[in-house]
Amino acid sequence: MNFFESQDKVRKNTVLLALLFGLALVSLIVMTNLLVMGVFGYLNSEQLQNGESLLEQMDWQTFAGVSVAVVVLVLAGSLYKIMLLSTGGKVVAEALGGQLIPQNTNNLQQRKLLNVVEEMAIASGTPPPPVYLLTQEAGINAFAAGFSPRDAVIGVTQGTIDHLSRDQLQGVIAHEFSHIFNGDMRLNIRLMGALNGILIIGLAGYYILYASSFSRRGRGNSKNSGGILALGIGLMVIGFAGTFFGGLIKAAVSRQREYLADASAVQFTRNQDGIAGALKRIGGLKLGSKLESPAAPEISHAFFAQGVSGFMEGLAATHPPLKKRILRIEPQWDGKFDTADKIDSNQDTGMDHGQGASKKANMTQDQFGNTGNKNIPLATGAAIAHVAAAINQIGNPATETIEHARSLLAELPIVIKDAAREPYGARALMYSLVLDGGQVVRDQQLAHLNVNADEGVFALSQKLSPLLLGLEIKFRLPLIDIAIPALKQLSLKQYQVFRDNLTTLIAMDSRLDLLEWSLQNILFTHLDGQFFKRVDTTTRYSNVKQLKQETELLLSVLAYAGQPEQSAIEAAFAAAVQTLEVGGLQLMAKSAINVTELDNALQKLQKLKPLLKQQLLQACAASIERDQQIAPVEIELLRAFADALGCPMPLVILSE
């Protein structure tokens, strides 16, 4: 099952979640009405003695009123929780007591963890997610939380970095990346919201009991206060039933996803000993994978391993048993857990190895030609296969891709790498990447930064920009990815200043460079959701023909970007159309291509169903491959398109 199939599967699991939630809601309605009938019977016992039945006392109007009250209470509780979690995974991490690990940390264990996350993220074509450390948790566990890769975080317990080797840690992180890419996080957020609504009935009972305790003190024990007491206790009992339903729903939705994530982790790392070793360490550790945080039960379905225990653990466990998970990965396992509490001495110690544009809307022939081929080497041969494979590897990059990411990080100068990992340096580097090669425009850009950049950033830009002049094009995307987590640490005011400055710098040369547009698009795609309110619509498109003009625009931009001759441009566009198998698409004239419309087109195309996004990206790859030559601008554009579609694309290895 690839990334797109898994995304589609999650949509079906959401339907399953809605069905189970509905069944639980019906059960709560029935139980609450039975409780109200019992309370009525207690309060009106004299009428019962006269031969009147409970059903006669409980008319349909009362039944409807109680039912509506339950529905409103449950839905309100669910929506409130989902809104609370709408800011991203950091809310979940902080609720568990997690502390953000700084990108420039000098702690060797934390550095090792960040290096593993960074390598996997860059290989996968996505910025490294922020990593939170649960310093008070000695068990081995981890989780990924958020709505999408753009706002995802990874949480890791202190016990995980204390007790696991680098390979084992890599297996755990690969498991969590699988949850990020497969859409499991969004499902987990919805599950948390649904369960909060179900449990709200019990909370209502608690507050009724709390309020009735004060009432009894003032008025004495009366029959009415006894009825209120019975109602409160009954609602709390129903709340326990809600907990039972919640456990069953978690188990139904979560267990198979864990098997899939384990399998993806093995494919991701090509090392079954990593994740299997981590599971064996959990089995051999006294604390296992248990968490002590009071918030752990609510989030238990999102953990790497079973995080809480209880009397229903077997029936409603959110994770399959350790032994079954290990045997699926390593069928020849002898059944012995790892009780040796030590980490390999030869493992990595943690140190590094050795949207809107305000410029002219129309793109000219010269701008397209210069962007695609001027002074930029072309990759041929084996690189072509990597472009085609990259689409199929979305969410699950190959081993050589991970090794390539590790190699790029090792080659990237330490001064630049360290600067990208902290907010001041990250801003300075992104400004430096868009500084013009001509002295006149460059002086204007620097003058603007001197006046408008935050204090210290301008001076740092002057210091770092010369280092980027000789930097190879292959380092651009990894550098952008490394900088994004640091930029997410800015305040809203700082980000607005950075965003405005970057847009202004790009606009100062009065022409559009597609590398500048892709940089801007990648940054704003990942950062705007962090600082501005997310607008999530339910509109979905089930056919590419519904977005014919948007598709034409996207494929036209890519065809013009990589080809110097009109015949080659038309051939590249035709190759994309043939792959997409959508008739009636026409190559747009250059003069008709508008940057603002391109941004708007990507926003609409993002709402395509997952399998259609796969077809669209495969069409883009066909366009790039048509002439058997690849310009880096084509790869960067494809990455920008994939990011905007919510499909993180693995690194493409450009080699001669």
BELCOR-V11190 format. One line per field, one symbol per residue. psi: psi as a letter, one per 40 degrees, with the letter a starting at -180 (. if undefined). burial: + if it has 16 or more other ideal C-beta (glycine too) atoms within 10 Angstrom, else -. A space follows every 50 residues. Layout:
psi: ???
burial: ???
This chain:
psi: hadddddddddddddddddddddddddddddddddddddddddfddddde ehiddddgidddddddddddddddddddddddddeeeaeddddddeeihh hidfiehddddddddddddddddefiihiihhhgdeheihiiihiididd eiihhhidddedeiiddddddddddddddddeeddddddddddddddded ddddddddddddddddddeihidddddddddddddddddddddddddddd ddddddddddddddddddefgddcdddddddddehdebeiiehdeddded eeidiheiiieedddfheiiiddddddddgdeheehihehgiihdeihee iih.dhheahdihiddddddddehfhiiiabddddddddddeehegiidd dddddddddddhhddddddeeidddddddddddehididddddddddddd deiihddddddddddddedehideeddddddddddddeeiiddddddddd ddddddedefihhddddddddddddddddddihhhhiehihehddefddd dddddddddddehdidddddddddddddddfhiehihiideehhdddddd ddddddeiidddddddddddddddedefihidddddddddddddefghhi ihhhi.
burial: -+++-+++++--++--+--++--++-+++-+++-+++++++-+------- -------+----+--++--+--+++-++--++--+--+++-++-++++-+ +++++---++++++++++++++++++++++++++--++++++++++++++ +++++++++++-++++++++++++++++++++++++++++++++++++++ +++++--++--+------------+-++++++++++-++-++++++++++ +-++--++-++++++++++-+++++++++++++++-+++++++--+++++ ++++++++-------+++++-+--++-+++------++----+----+-+ ----+-+-+---+---++-++++----++---++-++-++++++++++-- ++-+++-++--+---++-++++++++++++++++++----++--++-++- --++--++-++--++--+----++++++++++++++++++---++-+++- +++++++++-+++++++++++++++++++++---------+--+--+--+ +++++++++++++-----+-+++++++-++-+--+-++-+--+++--++- ++--+-++++-++++++++++++++++-++++++++++++++++++++++ ++++--
